Amino acid sequence: MADIDPNAWMISFSDLLTLLLTFFVLIFTMSSADDKAVKQAFGFFNAAYGPLEMGASPAPYPPATVKDLKKFEATAVILPWALVNEAFGDALAFGKPHMRTKRMQKYEAARKLREAIKESGYNLSEIQVRMEGKNLLVRLGEKFLFDSGRATLKPESLPLIAKIGKIIKKTPFDIRIEGHTDDVPIHTDLYPSNWELSVARAVNVLHYLVKVDGISPARLSAAGYGASHPVSTKNTPEARALNRRVEIVLLDRGKGEGIYGR
């Protein structure tokens, strides 16, 4: 039997002390930061995550601007970078101007997209704009875009898709159009399976963005996932309807940068 290290307890004890130090530093920071700056910081978080599920209203603070964020960084208590990164992730992107700029561009695009959706008469629970990891995506349900088992865009969906295209065209990010179906098998002359249907739907949205909004094809890609990436795994008509969708994804990369997964 291997000998037990009599000093092994010190590892857990040091972890406990580190956690306690982190807790007290954060408490001190929250009590010392300027109230307006804290509100701006929460606004920044709110811009990142958007409205709550089922279209609930987001927090009341407006999204922080780059100028506001710089002021927050100047007035808040300075913490070790490792501690800030552990506590807040990269949402505030302290000390990383390039990351902050990229995220701010996505937050501003998200704000404009939500406004366009509301102005077009749609609810944010029907057409969602949200951050997933470092990517910004617009989730469009099949009912809005296509007839069942078809890949031809409905005429009534075209004005909003054009508005979405105008907004994302002004961003510097690459764009991936993703097609998704439910798990009910399909077999027609045009689409032997859900894979072909999902690809055709993604490609048709891509073609429309190129034709109407003039988005460079070099920035665009299309992917069909069939039923492999469901939003809901429940075996109900409502869940299957959620899974039938197209997602327009602004990727966390620009020209010359590596590919980030979702």
Backbone bond lengths (Angstrom), bond angles and torsions (degrees), N, CA, C in turn:
res aa  C-N    CA-C-N  psi(-1)  N-CA   C-N-CA  omega(-1)  CA-C   N-CA-C  phi
1 M - - - 1.462 - - 1.529 109.32 -
2 A 1.302 115.83 131.89 1.462 120.21 -177.59 1.522 110.47 -67.22
3 D 1.326 114.92 146.50 1.457 119.69 177.61 1.518 110.20 -70.08
4 I 1.320 116.63 142.33 1.469 122.79 177.90 1.520 108.74 -90.74
5 D 1.291 115.97 127.72 1.466 120.68 -179.84 1.525 109.01 -67.39
6 P 1.340 118.10 118.60 1.477 120.20 -177.97 1.525 112.64 -67.10
7 N 1.344 117.49 -15.36 1.473 120.18 -178.98 1.529 112.73 -100.10
8 A 1.344 117.50 9.46 1.465 120.14 -177.00 1.523 112.21 -62.50
9 W 1.344 117.02 -28.48 1.474 119.87 -178.36 1.527 111.60 -63.04
10 M 1.341 117.25 -21.69 1.460 119.71 -176.69 1.534 111.93 -67.66
11 I 1.341 117.64 -25.38 1.463 120.40 178.73 1.528 110.02 -65.15
12 S 1.337 115.99 -49.19 1.467 119.44 178.38 1.520 111.18 -64.91
13 F 1.326 115.96 -37.89 1.465 119.16 -179.75 1.527 111.05 -65.07
14 S 1.334 117.19 -41.24 1.464 119.76 179.12 1.530 111.08 -66.40
15 D 1.362 116.41 -36.51 1.471 119.61 175.53 1.522 110.72 -61.76
16 L 1.322 116.92 -42.18 1.464 121.06 178.71 1.514 111.25 -61.70
17 L 1.330 116.97 -44.25 1.458 120.29 179.34 1.533 111.00 -63.47
18 T 1.326 116.68 -39.16 1.464 120.47 178.89 1.528 110.74 -63.06
19 L 1.340 116.68 -44.01 1.454 120.69 178.82 1.527 111.49 -63.44
20 L 1.324 116.46 -40.83 1.460 119.69 178.57 1.530 111.08 -64.57
21 L 1.340 116.89 -41.87 1.454 120.80 178.02 1.522 110.48 -61.42
22 T 1.349 115.58 -44.24 1.470 119.84 178.51 1.522 110.89 -59.52
23 F 1.325 116.25 -44.39 1.465 120.88 -179.12 1.518 111.40 -60.25
24 F 1.324 117.50 -48.60 1.466 120.27 -176.71 1.525 111.84 -69.27
25 V 1.333 117.40 -35.63 1.467 119.80 177.17 1.517 110.48 -64.46
26 L 1.335 117.59 -42.36 1.461 120.92 178.26 1.513 111.80 -64.86
27 I 1.337 116.96 -41.78 1.469 120.24 176.88 1.519 110.52 -60.41
28 F 1.352 116.55 -43.45 1.461 120.51 178.71 1.517 111.08 -63.69
29 T 1.331 116.34 -40.75 1.460 120.69 179.75 1.514 111.49 -62.13
30 M 1.327 117.10 -45.87 1.458 121.54 -178.66 1.520 112.15 -64.40
31 S 1.334 116.58 -31.31 1.464 119.57 -179.89 1.517 112.04 -81.53
32 S 1.352 117.39 -17.45 1.454 120.56 -174.66 1.521 113.72 -102.20
33 A 1.334 117.52 -21.75 1.460 120.34 -174.42 1.522 111.48 -71.09
34 D 1.295 115.73 148.88 1.453 122.12 176.54 1.529 109.46 -61.75
35 D 1.351 117.22 136.23 1.462 121.58 -175.29 1.518 111.59 -60.71
36 K 1.324 117.11 -42.19 1.464 120.56 -179.78 1.518 110.44 -64.73
37 A 1.328 116.06 -39.03 1.459 119.56 -179.75 1.520 110.71 -66.00
38 V 1.340 117.66 -38.07 1.454 121.14 177.90 1.522 110.42 -63.46
39 K 1.353 116.66 -42.08 1.455 120.19 177.92 1.527 110.95 -61.97
40 Q 1.334 115.69 -39.05 1.456 119.52 178.75 1.527 110.61 -65.20
41 A 1.336 115.38 -38.04 1.461 118.96 179.32 1.519 110.66 -65.23
42 F 1.356 116.52 -42.68 1.453 119.20 177.81 1.522 110.93 -65.84
43 G 1.328 116.58 -32.85 1.455 119.75 175.16 1.507 111.10 -62.41
44 F 1.320 115.38 -37.12 1.470 120.33 178.70 1.526 110.61 -63.51
45 F 1.356 116.34 -44.18 1.460 120.25 176.68 1.517 110.69 -61.29
46 N 1.350 115.33 -42.37 1.461 120.36 -178.02 1.516 111.45 -62.40
47 A 1.323 116.33 -38.86 1.461 119.70 178.31 1.515 110.69 -65.09
48 A 1.338 115.98 -32.08 1.460 119.26 -178.19 1.515 112.20 -70.21
49 Y 1.338 116.77 -39.37 1.454 119.19 -171.95 1.515 113.52 -102.41
50 G 1.346 117.40 -12.83 1.454 120.14 172.61 1.515 112.12 70.17
51 P 1.347 116.46 -162.27 1.452 120.49 -177.35 1.513 111.82 -68.93
52 L 1.339 115.94 159.70 1.446 120.55 179.08 1.516 109.55 -74.73
53 E 1.327 116.39 175.00 1.458 120.16 -179.53 1.520 110.66 -60.39
54 M 1.317 115.73 153.33 1.458 124.44 179.83 1.510 113.17 60.48
55 G 1.322 117.18 27.70 1.452 121.04 172.66 1.504 115.37 78.15
56 A 1.351 118.38 15.41 1.451 119.84 179.24 1.515 110.28 -63.70
57 S 1.327 116.22 153.06 1.459 120.54 -176.95 1.515 110.66 -71.43
58 P 1.322 118.05 142.97 1.456 120.91 177.20 1.516 111.08 -74.45
59 A 1.338 115.87 178.16 1.455 121.15 179.12 1.516 110.30 -61.51
60 P 1.360 118.57 155.22 1.455 120.83 -171.49 1.509 115.08 -73.21
61 Y 1.327 119.39 -15.62 1.445 119.69 -175.43 1.522 110.55 -76.27
62 P 1.318 118.33 137.30 1.461 120.84 179.59 1.521 110.91 -73.66
63 P 1.338 117.51 156.33 1.470 119.22 177.90 1.513 111.21 -59.93
64 A 1.318 115.43 140.57 1.463 120.03 179.14 1.521 110.21 -73.34
65 T 1.308 116.52 146.12 1.458 121.19 173.35 1.523 108.21 -91.52
66 V 1.325 116.08 169.53 1.460 119.65 177.45 1.523 109.93 -59.21
67 K 1.332 117.43 -40.01 1.464 120.99 178.86 1.516 110.55 -62.40
68 D 1.351 117.14 -44.22 1.460 120.75 178.34 1.520 111.28 -61.89
69 L 1.336 115.69 -41.34 1.452 119.82 -178.36 1.526 111.42 -64.52
70 K 1.338 116.90 -39.38 1.460 120.24 177.52 1.527 110.55 -62.87
71 K 1.352 116.01 -39.13 1.465 119.82 178.41 1.522 110.20 -64.34
72 F 1.344 116.32 -40.56 1.452 119.83 178.52 1.522 110.80 -61.55
73 E 1.316 115.64 -43.23 1.460 119.53 179.30 1.525 111.47 -62.47
74 A 1.337 116.03 -34.23 1.465 119.77 -177.76 1.521 112.16 -76.51
75 T 1.356 117.89 -31.95 1.466 120.67 -173.82 1.521 112.82 -95.43
76 A 1.346 117.98 -25.02 1.458 119.72 -178.59 1.522 110.59 -74.17
77 V 1.327 115.86 156.47 1.454 121.02 176.46 1.526 109.07 -62.76
78 I 1.321 117.24 133.46 1.459 121.47 -178.18 1.522 109.34 -76.57
79 L 1.329 116.79 123.78 1.450 122.49 178.51 1.523 109.41 -110.64
80 P 1.322 118.01 157.07 1.465 119.32 173.37 1.517 109.91 -57.80
81 W 1.340 116.32 139.49 1.453 119.93 -175.65 1.527 112.07 -55.71
82 A 1.331 118.26 -39.97 1.464 120.35 -178.20 1.522 111.05 -61.33
83 L 1.363 115.57 -38.57 1.452 119.69 -179.20 1.521 110.97 -68.70
84 V 1.331 116.47 -42.61 1.468 120.26 178.73 1.516 110.33 -62.70
85 N 1.319 116.68 -43.92 1.462 120.39 -178.25 1.519 111.18 -64.03
86 E 1.336 115.70 -37.38 1.460 119.69 179.57 1.518 110.99 -68.98
87 A 1.342 116.10 -38.25 1.461 120.67 -175.28 1.515 112.67 -78.85
88 F 1.342 117.39 -39.21 1.459 120.62 -171.15 1.525 113.69 -117.14
89 G 1.332 118.39 -2.30 1.452 119.29 -174.94 1.514 109.73 63.47
90 D 1.306 117.33 -146.32 1.465 120.30 178.85 1.514 111.23 -105.07
91 A 1.350 118.20 16.63 1.461 120.38 -177.75 1.518 111.43 -61.31
92 L 1.337 116.88 -39.28 1.466 119.69 177.35 1.521 111.79 -93.94
93 A 1.319 116.38 -20.02 1.468 121.54 174.82 1.519 112.72 52.89
94 F 1.360 117.22 47.36 1.460 120.41 178.09 1.521 109.50 -60.15
95 G 1.293 116.77 136.61 1.446 121.27 173.71 1.511 114.25 71.93
96 K 1.341 118.35 8.93 1.463 121.74 -179.85 1.530 108.91 -129.81
97 P 1.315 118.38 77.91 1.470 120.61 -174.90 1.515 113.78 -56.55
98 H 1.345 118.11 -38.98 1.464 119.51 -178.66 1.517 111.19 -65.32
99 M 1.353 116.42 -37.98 1.450 119.82 178.81 1.522 110.37 -69.27
100 R 1.347 115.36 -41.57 1.459 119.55 -179.90 1.517 110.40 -61.47
101 T 1.326 117.34 -42.77 1.454 121.00 -179.57 1.518 110.72 -62.55
102 K 1.329 117.64 -44.71 1.461 121.29 -179.91 1.521 110.95 -62.41
103 R 1.316 117.17 -45.26 1.458 119.77 -178.59 1.527 110.80 -68.05
104 M 1.317 117.23 -38.90 1.463 119.53 178.13 1.520 110.72 -62.56
105 Q 1.313 117.35 -37.54 1.460 120.39 177.45 1.525 110.73 -63.44
106 K 1.325 116.81 -38.98 1.463 119.75 177.72 1.528 111.25 -68.49
107 Y 1.346 117.13 -39.83 1.465 119.65 -179.88 1.526 111.01 -65.33
108 E 1.320 115.83 -39.64 1.463 119.81 178.75 1.529 109.85 -66.86
109 A 1.328 117.27 -40.58 1.465 120.42 176.37 1.525 110.44 -63.14
110 A 1.333 117.32 -40.55 1.461 120.92 179.27 1.529 110.74 -62.04
111 R 1.322 116.87 -41.54 1.472 120.49 179.40 1.526 110.56 -61.98
112 K 1.320 116.93 -45.72 1.462 120.96 -179.28 1.529 111.23 -66.24
113 L 1.325 116.87 -38.09 1.456 120.42 178.94 1.522 111.26 -64.43
114 R 1.327 117.22 -42.81 1.466 120.30 178.87 1.525 110.81 -63.96
115 E 1.323 116.26 -39.78 1.462 119.40 177.88 1.522 110.70 -63.19
116 A 1.330 117.12 -42.46 1.464 121.06 -179.78 1.525 111.00 -63.70
117 I 1.319 117.05 -38.82 1.458 121.38 179.51 1.518 110.57 -65.75
118 K 1.329 116.80 -45.25 1.460 120.45 179.19 1.530 111.53 -65.08
119 E 1.333 116.51 -42.22 1.465 120.07 179.34 1.522 111.96 -63.50
120 S 1.323 116.69 -26.61 1.465 121.08 179.11 1.526 111.97 -84.36
121 G 1.327 116.87 -0.23 1.466 121.01 175.65 1.510 115.31 89.60
122 Y 1.321 117.79 14.03 1.457 120.55 -179.60 1.521 110.47 -104.11
123 N 1.339 115.00 153.99 1.458 121.72 177.88 1.525 109.51 -90.43
124 L 1.320 116.57 146.50 1.464 120.72 -178.95 1.525 112.82 -70.06
125 S 1.331 117.87 -9.72 1.464 119.91 172.57 1.520 110.61 -84.20
126 E 1.342 116.92 -19.93 1.460 121.48 178.56 1.527 111.31 -85.83
127 I 1.316 115.57 -44.56 1.466 121.71 177.63 1.527 106.69 -122.43
128 Q 1.300 116.70 107.24 1.462 121.29 -170.43 1.520 112.07 -95.01
129 V 1.336 114.79 143.58 1.458 122.87 171.05 1.516 106.21 -122.20
130 R 1.320 117.33 120.13 1.459 118.66 -173.48 1.518 110.98 -153.62
131 M 1.338 114.84 158.79 1.454 121.37 173.01 1.522 108.60 -92.08
132 E 1.321 116.47 133.06 1.458 121.97 171.11 1.519 107.07 -127.28
133 G 1.325 114.78 107.65 1.458 119.19 -171.79 1.517 108.95 65.33
134 K 1.318 117.09 -126.18 1.453 121.63 179.78 1.530 112.15 -98.58
135 N 1.333 116.47 2.88 1.453 120.72 -177.50 1.522 111.62 -102.90
136 L 1.321 115.96 147.54 1.461 122.49 174.39 1.523 107.73 -103.17
137 L 1.330 116.48 131.15 1.454 117.84 -179.71 1.523 111.57 -131.26
138 V 1.334 114.56 150.52 1.461 123.38 172.31 1.518 106.11 -112.40
139 R 1.336 116.47 121.21 1.463 121.75 -176.07 1.527 109.19 -104.66
140 L 1.340 115.79 116.47 1.464 122.93 -176.76 1.523 108.91 -114.19
141 G 1.319 116.88 123.41 1.453 120.87 -178.42 1.519 113.00 -75.68
142 E 1.334 115.60 155.15 1.466 121.16 179.95 1.522 111.42 -57.60
143 K 1.332 117.57 -40.67 1.461 121.50 -177.55 1.516 111.55 -56.79
144 F 1.322 116.43 -33.76 1.466 121.57 179.51 1.527 111.30 -76.26
145 L 1.325 117.19 -33.24 1.465 120.96 -169.65 1.526 115.12 -100.72
146 F 1.354 117.04 -42.42 1.465 120.07 -166.58 1.526 111.22 -136.81
147 D 1.324 115.03 156.96 1.453 120.54 164.73 1.524 108.27 -77.81
148 S 1.330 116.22 158.90 1.463 120.81 -177.20 1.527 110.87 -59.65
149 G 1.334 115.71 129.58 1.449 121.70 177.85 1.516 115.13 73.42
150 R 1.344 117.22 9.56 1.464 121.11 -179.01 1.530 109.68 -118.02
151 A 1.333 116.05 161.74 1.460 121.25 179.03 1.521 112.26 -121.40
152 T 1.338 117.07 5.58 1.464 121.00 178.16 1.527 109.35 -82.68
153 L 1.327 117.26 127.86 1.459 120.90 -178.16 1.524 111.07 -65.49
154 K 1.326 116.21 136.73 1.459 120.53 175.87 1.529 109.89 -68.64
155 P 1.325 118.98 139.79 1.470 121.06 -179.82 1.525 113.08 -57.04
156 E 1.342 117.47 -36.69 1.464 120.15 -177.66 1.525 112.77 -69.69
157 S 1.338 117.94 -16.18 1.468 120.22 179.42 1.523 112.52 -85.98
158 L 1.324 117.26 -17.33 1.466 120.86 -170.73 1.535 114.14 -64.62
159 P 1.351 120.29 -41.83 1.480 118.87 -179.18 1.527 113.19 -59.27
160 L 1.344 116.96 -41.72 1.467 118.48 -179.08 1.523 110.96 -71.41
161 I 1.331 117.60 -38.62 1.473 119.31 177.12 1.527 110.01 -60.19
162 A 1.345 116.39 -38.76 1.464 120.18 178.02 1.527 111.21 -63.70
163 K 1.346 116.96 -40.56 1.466 120.40 177.66 1.525 110.89 -64.18
164 I 1.320 115.93 -43.03 1.462 119.76 177.87 1.519 110.19 -60.19
165 G 1.337 116.59 -42.90 1.458 121.02 179.82 1.517 112.82 -61.40
166 K 1.326 117.60 -40.79 1.466 121.08 179.91 1.522 111.19 -62.37
167 I 1.335 115.74 -36.74 1.470 119.82 -178.98 1.527 111.00 -72.60
168 I 1.321 117.15 -48.00 1.467 119.06 -175.78 1.525 111.93 -74.02
169 K 1.336 116.79 -21.69 1.464 119.48 177.12 1.522 110.98 -62.19
170 K 1.328 117.38 -31.33 1.456 121.75 -176.40 1.520 112.94 -81.18
171 T 1.317 117.54 -5.59 1.466 120.39 176.70 1.526 109.45 -88.45
172 P 1.343 117.80 162.48 1.473 119.88 -179.14 1.519 113.77 -91.75
173 F 1.335 118.03 7.44 1.459 120.71 -168.68 1.526 112.86 -93.71
174 D 1.322 114.78 151.83 1.451 120.28 170.46 1.527 109.09 -70.66
175 I 1.327 116.14 154.57 1.460 121.26 -172.80 1.530 108.95 -128.86
176 R 1.319 115.63 129.20 1.459 120.68 176.26 1.530 108.95 -114.95
177 I 1.335 116.13 127.87 1.461 121.11 176.93 1.522 107.30 -98.93
178 E 1.332 116.88 122.32 1.461 121.90 -175.28 1.526 110.59 -114.87
179 G 1.317 116.42 129.77 1.456 121.77 174.44 1.516 110.92 -102.49
180 H 1.335 116.54 137.06 1.467 122.31 -179.22 1.530 109.48 -135.36
181 T 1.316 116.87 145.00 1.458 121.98 176.78 1.529 109.77 -124.78
182 D 1.339 116.01 176.40 1.459 119.34 171.09 1.533 108.72 -86.92
183 D 1.333 116.09 -172.47 1.471 119.59 -175.46 1.525 113.36 -96.16
184 V 1.323 117.69 11.99 1.465 120.65 176.47 1.528 108.08 -81.73
185 P 1.329 118.47 120.38 1.475 120.40 -175.55 1.525 112.11 -62.45
186 I 1.318 115.84 146.57 1.454 122.43 175.58 1.526 107.99 -127.07
187 H 1.340 115.85 143.27 1.463 119.56 177.13 1.522 108.04 -150.86
188 T 1.337 115.45 102.12 1.449 121.62 178.27 1.523 108.78 -130.45
189 D 1.326 115.27 174.58 1.463 118.73 178.01 1.524 111.60 -62.44
190 L 1.338 116.65 -36.46 1.465 120.47 -179.46 1.513 112.42 -80.93
191 Y 1.336 117.25 -38.90 1.465 121.39 -172.85 1.527 109.65 -128.89
192 P 1.329 117.13 96.60 1.466 121.04 -179.36 1.526 113.38 -62.41
193 S 1.339 117.29 -24.29 1.468 120.97 179.54 1.522 109.37 -154.28
194 N 1.328 115.51 176.03 1.467 120.98 178.15 1.519 112.77 -64.06
195 W 1.337 116.63 -23.80 1.465 119.27 178.80 1.526 110.42 -62.63
196 E 1.325 116.02 -49.18 1.463 119.58 -179.37 1.524 111.65 -64.07
197 L 1.331 116.71 -39.62 1.463 120.04 179.29 1.525 111.20 -63.11
198 S 1.336 116.76 -44.28 1.466 119.90 -178.58 1.523 111.65 -65.26
199 V 1.319 117.05 -38.64 1.466 120.42 177.89 1.526 110.44 -65.91
200 A 1.339 117.03 -45.04 1.465 121.04 -178.40 1.526 110.92 -60.84
201 R 1.314 117.39 -39.95 1.459 120.25 179.48 1.528 111.20 -66.25
202 A 1.319 116.58 -43.38 1.463 119.95 178.86 1.526 110.89 -62.82
203 V 1.320 116.64 -43.88 1.463 121.03 -178.24 1.523 111.04 -65.10
204 N 1.331 118.25 -38.61 1.461 120.28 179.95 1.527 111.67 -66.01
205 V 1.336 117.54 -38.05 1.465 119.85 175.11 1.526 109.56 -65.26
206 L 1.333 116.73 -42.04 1.464 120.90 178.59 1.531 110.75 -59.02
207 H 1.320 117.39 -47.39 1.466 120.88 -179.55 1.524 111.23 -59.81
208 Y 1.314 116.39 -38.55 1.464 119.76 -179.25 1.528 111.14 -66.60
209 L 1.331 117.37 -40.21 1.462 120.95 178.83 1.531 111.05 -64.95
210 V 1.317 116.72 -36.11 1.462 120.18 177.82 1.526 110.73 -71.16
211 K 1.324 116.60 -45.11 1.460 121.67 -174.43 1.520 112.26 -70.16
212 V 1.331 117.46 -46.15 1.467 121.42 -172.45 1.523 112.06 -89.35
213 D 1.321 117.66 -43.47 1.464 120.92 -174.65 1.519 113.11 -98.01
214 G 1.313 117.27 -10.79 1.460 119.77 177.34 1.510 114.43 70.16
215 I 1.334 117.50 27.17 1.460 120.03 177.13 1.527 108.43 -69.82
216 S 1.304 116.67 135.00 1.460 121.38 -177.42 1.528 111.01 -61.59
217 P 1.333 117.90 128.49 1.467 119.79 176.91 1.530 113.05 -57.82
218 A 1.333 117.05 -24.55 1.462 120.10 179.37 1.523 112.18 -65.08
219 R 1.332 116.72 -21.72 1.466 120.97 -179.84 1.518 112.46 -91.03
220 L 1.327 117.43 -10.42 1.456 121.58 -169.92 1.523 112.21 -108.43
221 S 1.327 114.95 148.02 1.456 121.92 170.16 1.523 107.64 -146.27
222 A 1.325 116.87 157.47 1.467 122.08 179.77 1.518 109.11 -125.92
223 A 1.329 115.47 144.34 1.465 120.60 179.67 1.524 108.64 -142.62
224 G 1.327 116.28 139.77 1.460 121.47 174.75 1.512 110.12 -115.28
225 Y 1.329 117.06 124.45 1.455 121.28 -175.88 1.525 113.12 -108.33
226 G 1.336 116.58 0.68 1.457 117.86 -177.86 1.517 110.63 57.01
227 A 1.339 115.86 -132.52 1.467 120.98 179.61 1.521 112.24 -102.12
228 S 1.339 117.42 14.84 1.470 120.59 -170.91 1.520 114.35 -79.42
229 H 1.347 118.86 -16.99 1.463 121.76 179.91 1.528 110.54 -122.85
230 P 1.312 117.87 68.99 1.472 119.56 -177.38 1.519 112.58 -72.33
231 V 1.328 115.64 148.47 1.461 121.35 171.39 1.524 109.35 -77.52
232 S 1.328 115.07 -38.92 1.462 120.93 179.89 1.525 108.76 -130.08
233 T 1.332 116.36 140.50 1.471 121.18 178.77 1.525 112.16 -101.03
234 K 1.316 116.97 6.84 1.467 120.24 179.27 1.527 110.31 -71.13
235 N 1.306 115.80 147.78 1.470 121.59 -179.46 1.524 109.67 -95.90
236 T 1.338 115.70 64.73 1.457 121.51 179.79 1.526 109.13 -133.31
237 P 1.332 117.98 156.65 1.470 120.25 176.76 1.524 112.51 -57.56
238 E 1.338 117.09 -37.49 1.469 120.91 -179.45 1.524 110.66 -65.67
239 A 1.331 116.91 -41.19 1.463 120.67 179.76 1.523 110.91 -66.92
240 R 1.324 116.36 -41.94 1.463 119.20 178.94 1.529 111.42 -64.44
241 A 1.334 115.97 -35.39 1.470 119.33 177.65 1.520 111.10 -64.69
242 L 1.344 117.50 -37.09 1.469 120.99 177.53 1.523 111.23 -64.51
243 N 1.319 116.50 -34.66 1.469 120.65 -176.37 1.526 112.75 -76.10
244 R 1.325 117.52 -21.76 1.475 120.74 178.10 1.529 107.83 -84.24
245 R 1.342 116.46 102.92 1.464 119.12 -169.65 1.521 110.42 -160.12
246 V 1.325 114.58 164.92 1.465 122.73 167.62 1.520 107.05 -123.11
247 E 1.318 116.82 136.69 1.459 121.37 178.92 1.520 110.07 -119.52
248 I 1.323 115.26 129.12 1.464 121.91 174.85 1.522 106.45 -98.71
249 V 1.322 117.05 114.49 1.460 121.84 -170.48 1.524 110.48 -113.77
250 L 1.346 115.94 122.00 1.463 121.31 171.47 1.518 107.03 -87.81
251 L 1.317 115.85 111.40 1.455 121.44 -172.85 1.518 111.71 -78.27
252 D 1.321 115.61 152.82 1.461 120.28 179.05 1.522 109.86 -84.10
253 R 1.298 114.74 60.00 1.455 120.16 173.77 1.518 108.18 -158.44
254 G 1.290 115.13 154.39 1.452 121.50 174.31 1.508 108.11 -127.64
255 K 1.288 116.90 -164.47 1.459 121.11 -177.43 1.521 110.34 -61.52
256 G 1.329 115.82 125.78 1.466 120.49 176.02 1.505 114.00 86.20
257 E 1.360 118.51 -0.16 1.454 119.55 -179.01 1.517 109.98 -100.40
258 G 1.321 115.26 163.13 1.454 120.43 -178.48 1.510 112.27 -76.13
259 I 1.321 115.57 169.53 1.454 121.90 -178.99 1.535 108.90 -89.63
260 Y 1.341 114.75 133.20 1.443 120.81 177.71 1.523 108.23 -110.08
261 G 1.313 117.10 135.79 1.468 120.13 175.95 1.505 110.76 -79.46
262 R 1.328 115.14 166.12 1.453 120.84 178.38 1.509 110.82 -88.25
